[in-house]
Amino acid sequence: MKELLTIKIKAITKELLVYLFGIPAALLIRLLYPLIHIRVGILPADRIGHLAEISMHFSCTHDLYENKRILNLFFLSCAPANTFFLKLIKRKLHIYRFVQFIYKANLYLPGSAIFYNVDESGLYANYEKLTRDTQNLRKKTKQAFPFSVAEDICGNSFLKKMGCSNNKYVCLNIRDSAYLEQTFPNRDNSYHDYRDSDCQSYALAVNELISRGYFVIRMGSLVKDKMLIDSDQFLDYPFCELSSDFLDIWLMANCTFCISTSSGLDSVADIYRRPIAYVNALPFGDFNSSNPKTIWMPKTIVDKNNQAIPLEDIITSGIISFHESEDLNKYDWHEVDNTDEEICEVAKEIEEKVAGIWDPSKDNTIQKQHVLNLLSTHWDEFTKYHNINAFKEKSYGHFSETFLNKISK
């Protein structure tokens, strides 16, 4: 009863602030419009991936199209998934709690559309544009959210303390259901189970990278299982007492490269332009073309007889861009994880490319062009997810050679 009363009091207080502060402020930004164009907007904060990618979009547009007549103000949709990342982006973006009251009050006044940089409906309607960099904005801008000297010293100190003496390290980001189950216990998160994979299937790749002189850090804050790796050059970071919001971000932003299953935290590596090998990734159409330092190894989609579905059928069925398990189920299809050996081959490919020792004769250029032609000519929504000019300039992330060789057999 007491808890319900507290909730009601908070709701009433917020509504009063909309009328007592928000409406006068919304009127004021209209009066100031001839001199300065003030816009208000919402940043989704419950997932680090959403917050990172959308913050990056607004940082890039600010750098490229800076207009002293425009002032963008933001507030967060909820408590941030990572408090340090909020601190980092606030050095560049104007984020304040009071903006929520202006944002809501703006709805009650005429001409509201021109005083939003992005509203809640626009956020989701334009989600791909805001998160996938289909305009190639990042290629045209410098690093958006630099760390301070003290922060870099702190991050490097942690690496040395853990046993990484040469700062040559790989971040491993493996999605499982633990984070969503514990963070959002009242939600049904099973619709994204197709994105999960078994952390033990990455052991072969981890040991291969260690043999090549890398320190490997398995990332995450909440995970189901420990990884069974017996090496002082491996850190199972979710079980490290020194883990922190700061290190979650700094480690991903500064790694030599990242291996990830295409989930939230790898967006940090992405906005810092780190090389990324995506494994066990779905859907197919989500491959990261805007970062030319990436390769993509999707899971295999099979029918009820465990026969692989041809890419042409995946495109025409719409499964090329599906985002819920139900979409697969209605065709009686399901996903099959990459094998340990496939994951290891992708790890070797990204390592050799980053180290500059990749043998170009291994490139399956014929199959790569075939896949790109299929996507660009048969998939109606191709330009919604990808910038066609990047492909014309041959500056794009693409599918791994392991995948291209697999589908050519």
C-alpha positions in Angstrom: 0.0 0.0 0.0 2.8 2.4 1.0 4.6 1.5 -2.3 1.5 2.3 -4.4 1.1 5.6 -2.6 4.7 6.5 -3.3 4.2 5.7 -7.0 1.1 7.9 -7.2 2.8 10.8 -5.5 5.7 10.6 -8.0 3.3 10.5 -10.9 1.3 13.5 -9.6 4.6 15.4 -9.0 5.8 14.8 -12.5 2.5 15.9 -14.0 2.6 19.1 -11.9 6.1 19.8 -13.2 4.9 19.4 -16.8 2.4 22.2 -16.2 4.4 24.4 -13.9 7.8 24.1 -15.6 7.4 22.2 -18.9 4.7 24.4 -20.5 6.4 27.7 -19.7 9.7 26.3 -21.0 8.0 24.9 -24.1 6.5 28.4 -24.8 9.9 30.0 -24.2 11.6 27.8 -26.8 9.0 29.0 -29.3 9.7 32.6 -28.4 13.4 32.0 -28.9 13.0 30.2 -32.2 13.9 33.2 -34.4 17.3 33.4 -32.5 18.0 29.8 -31.5 16.3 26.5 -32.4 16.0 24.4 -29.3 14.9 20.8 -29.8 14.2 18.2 -27.2 14.4 14.4 -27.5 14.6 11.1 -25.8 17.5 8.6 -25.6 16.7 4.9 -24.9 18.8 3.9 -22.0 17.8 0.5 -20.9 20.1 -1.3 -23.3 23.8 -0.2 -23.7 23.6 -1.1 -27.5 20.7 1.3 -28.1 22.2 4.1 -26.0 25.6 3.7 -27.7 24.4 3.6 -31.3 21.9 6.4 -31.0 24.2 8.7 -29.0 26.8 8.1 -31.7 24.3 9.2 -34.4 23.6 12.5 -32.8 27.3 13.1 -32.1 28.1 12.6 -35.7 25.3 14.8 -37.0 26.5 17.5 -34.6 30.0 17.3 -35.9 29.1 17.2 -39.5 26.2 19.7 -39.6 27.0 21.9 -36.6 24.7 24.9 -36.6 25.1 27.4 -33.8 21.4 28.2 -34.2 20.4 24.7 -33.1 20.6 23.4 -29.6 19.7 19.7 -28.9 18.6 18.7 -25.5 18.0 15.1 -24.4 16.7 13.1 -21.4 17.0 9.4 -20.8 14.0 7.0 -21.1 15.0 5.3 -17.8 18.0 4.7 -15.6 21.1 4.0 -17.8 22.3 0.5 -18.5 25.8 1.8 -17.8 26.4 4.8 -15.6 29.9 5.5 -16.9 28.8 5.6 -20.5 26.3 8.2 -19.5 29.1 10.2 -18.0 31.1 9.8 -21.2 28.4 10.9 -23.6 27.4 13.9 -21.4 30.8 15.4 -22.3 29.4 15.9 -25.8 25.6 15.7 -25.6 23.3 17.9 -23.5 21.4 15.4 -21.3 19.3 16.6 -18.4 16.4 15.2 -16.4 14.3 18.4 -16.7 14.1 18.0 -20.5 11.4 15.3 -19.9 9.0 17.9 -18.7 9.5 20.1 -21.7 9.3 17.1 -24.0 5.9 16.1 -22.6 4.6 19.7 -22.4 5.5 20.2 -26.1 2.8 17.7 -27.0 0.1 20.0 -25.7 1.2 23.0 -27.8 1.0 23.7 -31.5 3.9 23.2 -33.9 5.4 20.5 -31.6 7.1 18.5 -34.4 9.8 21.1 -35.2 10.9 21.2 -31.5 11.8 17.5 -31.3 15.1 16.1 -32.5 13.5 12.7 -32.0 10.3 11.8 -30.2 9.3 8.4 -28.9 7.4 7.4 -32.0 10.1 8.7 -34.3 12.7 6.9 -32.3 11.3 3.5 -33.2 10.1 4.5 -36.7 13.6 5.6 -37.6 15.5 3.1 -35.5 17.5 1.6 -38.4 18.5 5.0 -39.6 19.6 6.1 -36.1 21.5 2.9 -35.2 22.9 1.4 -38.4 24.7 4.4 -39.9 23.1 4.0 -43.3 24.4 7.5 -44.1 28.1 6.6 -43.4 28.3 9.4 -40.9 31.1 7.7 -38.8 33.4 7.5 -41.7 33.3 11.3 -42.0 33.9 12.1 -38.3 36.5 11.7 -35.6 36.1 9.6 -32.4 33.0 10.9 -30.7 33.5 10.2 -27.0 37.3 10.2 -26.1 38.5 9.0 -22.7 40.5 11.3 -20.4 44.2 10.6 -19.8 43.4 9.5 -16.2 40.8 7.0 -17.5 43.3 5.5 -20.0 45.8 5.1 -17.2 43.2 3.4 -15.1 42.2 1.0 -17.9 45.8 0.1 -18.8 46.6 -0.4 -15.1 43.8 -2.9 -14.9 45.1 -4.9 -17.9 48.6 -5.1 -16.3 47.1 -6.2 -13.0 45.2 -9.0 -14.7 48.4 -10.2 -16.5 48.1 -8.5 -19.9 51.5 -7.1 -20.2 51.5 -5.9 -23.9 47.9 -4.4 -24.1 47.3 -6.9 -26.9 43.9 -8.2 -25.9 40.6 -9.5 -27.4 37.2 -9.0 -26.0 34.8 -11.9 -26.2 31.1 -11.0 -25.9 28.8 -14.0 -25.8 25.0 -13.5 -25.5 22.9 -15.7 -23.2 19.6 -15.0 -21.5 21.0 -14.2 -18.0 21.2 -10.4 -18.4 17.6 -9.9 -19.6 16.2 -12.4 -17.2 17.8 -10.7 -14.2 17.5 -7.1 -15.4 13.9 -7.4 -16.7 12.4 -10.3 -14.7 8.8 -9.3 -15.4 9.2 -9.4 -19.2 9.0 -12.4 -21.5 12.4 -12.2 -23.2 12.2 -15.6 -24.9 11.5 -14.0 -28.3 15.3 -13.4 -28.6 16.5 -16.8 -27.5 17.6 -17.6 -31.0 20.5 -15.2 -30.4 22.0 -17.1 -27.5 24.9 -19.6 -27.7 26.9 -21.8 -25.4 30.0 -20.1 -24.0 32.0 -23.4 -24.0 31.8 -23.6 -27.8 34.2 -20.6 -27.9 37.0 -22.4 -25.9 38.8 -23.6 -29.1 38.9 -20.1 -30.5 40.1 -18.7 -27.1 42.9 -21.1 -26.8 43.9 -20.4 -30.5 44.1 -16.7 -29.8 46.1 -17.2 -26.6 48.6 -19.4 -28.6 49.0 -16.4 -30.9 50.0 -14.1 -28.1 46.7 -12.5 -27.2 45.1 -11.9 -23.8 41.4 -12.8 -24.0 38.7 -11.2 -21.9 35.2 -12.8 -21.8 33.0 -9.7 -21.3 29.6 -9.2 -19.6 28.1 -8.3 -16.3 25.5 -11.0 -15.8 26.1 -14.4 -17.4 24.9 -18.0 -16.8 28.1 -20.0 -16.8 31.8 -19.7 -16.2 34.1 -20.5 -19.1 36.3 -23.5 -18.6 39.6 -22.0 -19.8 42.8 -22.9 -17.9 45.2 -20.1 -18.7 46.6 -17.0 -17.0 46.0 -15.2 -20.4 42.3 -15.5 -20.0 40.0 -13.5 -17.8 36.4 -14.4 -17.2 35.5 -10.8 -16.5 31.9 -11.3 -15.2 33.3 -13.1 -12.3 36.1 -10.6 -11.6 35.7 -8.6 -8.4 37.2 -5.5 -10.1 34.6 -5.3 -12.8 32.9 -1.9 -13.1 30.8 0.2 -15.5 33.9 2.0 -16.4 35.8 -1.1 -17.4 32.8 -2.5 -19.3 33.1 0.4 -21.7 36.9 1.1 -21.7 37.8 -2.5 -22.4 35.4 -2.8 -25.4 36.5 0.6 -26.8 40.2 -0.2 -26.7 40.5 -3.9 -27.6 42.7 -5.0 -30.4 39.6 -6.6 -31.8 36.3 -8.1 -30.6 34.5 -11.4 -31.2 30.8 -11.1 -30.5 27.4 -12.6 -31.0 25.9 -9.3 -32.1 24.5 -8.1 -28.8 24.4 -4.8 -26.9 27.9 -4.4 -25.6 29.6 -4.9 -29.0 28.0 -1.6 -30.0 30.7 0.1 -27.9 33.4 -1.6 -29.9 31.6 -0.6 -33.0 31.2 3.1 -32.3 35.0 3.2 -31.4 35.7 1.6 -34.8 37.2 -1.5 -33.4 37.5 -4.6 -35.7 34.7 -7.1 -34.9 34.1 -10.7 -35.8 30.5 -11.5 -35.4 29.7 -15.2 -34.8 26.5 -17.1 -34.2 24.9 -13.9 -35.5 21.3 -13.4 -36.7 19.4 -12.2 -38.6 21.5 -12.5 -41.8 20.5 -9.0 -43.0 21.9 -7.3 -39.8 25.5 -7.8 -40.9 27.5 -4.7 -40.0 28.3 -3.1 -43.4 28.9 0.4 -42.0 32.1 -0.7 -40.2 34.6 -2.0 -42.8 36.6 -3.7 -40.1 33.9 -6.3 -39.5 33.1 -9.9 -40.6 29.9 -11.7 -40.1 29.3 -15.5 -39.5 25.6 -16.2 -39.1 24.0 -19.2 -37.6 22.6 -21.7 -40.1 18.8 -21.6 -40.7 17.5 -25.2 -41.3 14.1 -26.8 -42.0 12.4 -29.5 -39.9 14.7 -32.1 -41.7 17.8 -30.1 -40.7 18.4 -29.1 -44.3 20.0 -25.7 -44.7 17.7 -23.1 -46.2 19.2 -21.4 -49.3 19.9 -17.7 -49.0 17.5 -16.9 -51.8 14.6 -18.5 -49.8 15.7 -16.7 -46.6 15.5 -13.4 -48.5 12.1 -14.0 -50.2 10.5 -15.4 -47.0 11.5 -12.2 -45.1 13.6 -14.2 -42.6 16.6 -12.1 -43.9 15.6 -9.5 -41.3 13.5 -11.3 -38.8 13.9 -10.3 -35.1 11.6 -12.7 -33.2 11.7 -16.5 -32.8 8.1 -16.7 -33.8 9.0 -15.6 -37.3 11.2 -18.7 -37.7 8.6 -21.0 -36.1 5.9 -20.2 -38.6 8.0 -21.7 -41.3 8.9 -24.7 -39.1 12.5 -23.5 -39.4 15.1 -23.2 -36.6 18.6 -22.0 -36.2 21.8 -24.1 -35.7 24.8 -22.7 -33.9 28.2 -22.4 -35.5 30.4 -25.3 -34.6 33.5 -24.8 -32.3 35.7 -25.2 -35.4 33.8 -22.6 -37.4 34.1 -20.1 -34.5 37.8 -20.8 -34.4 38.2 -20.3 -38.1 36.5 -16.9 -37.9 38.7 -15.9 -34.9 41.8 -16.8 -37.0 40.4 -14.8 -40.0 39.8 -11.6 -38.0 43.2 -12.0 -36.2 45.1 -12.4 -39.4 43.3 -9.4 -41.0 44.0 -7.2 -38.0 47.6 -8.3 -37.9 48.1 -7.7 -41.6 49.0 -11.3 -42.4 45.8 -12.4 -44.1 46.4 -14.3 -47.4 44.2 -12.6 -50.0 44.1 -15.9 -52.0 41.8 -17.2 -49.3 39.1 -14.7 -50.3 36.1 -16.2 -51.9 35.4 -13.2 -54.1 33.0 -14.9 -56.4 30.7 -16.1 -53.6 31.0 -12.7 -51.8 29.8 -10.9 -54.9 27.1 -13.4 -55.5 25.8 -12.8 -51.9 25.9 -9.0 -52.2 24.1 -9.2 -55.6 21.4 -11.3 -54.1 20.9 -9.0 -51.1 21.0 -5.7 -53.1 18.6 -7.0 -55.9 16.3 -9.4 -54.2 15.9 -7.8 -50.7 13.4 -4.9 -50.9 14.6 -3.4 -47.6 18.3 -3.6 -48.4 18.8 0.2 -48.3 17.0 0.5 -45.0 19.8 -1.4 -43.4 22.8 -0.7 -45.6 24.3 2.2 -47.5 24.6 1.2 -51.1 27.4 3.7 -51.7 29.7 1.9 -49.3 29.4 -1.2 -51.5 30.2 0.9 -54.6 33.3 2.3 -52.8 34.2 -1.2 -51.6 34.4 0.1 -48.0 32.1 -2.1 -46.0 31.9 -4.9 -43.5 31.0 -8.3 -45.0 30.5 -12.0 -44.4 33.3 -14.1 -43.2 35.2 -16.4 -45.6 34.1 -19.3 -43.4 30.5 -18.5 -44.2 31.1 -17.8 -47.9 32.9 -21.1 -48.3 30.3 -23.0 -46.4 27.4 -21.8 -48.6 29.3 -22.4 -51.8 29.6 -26.2 -51.1 
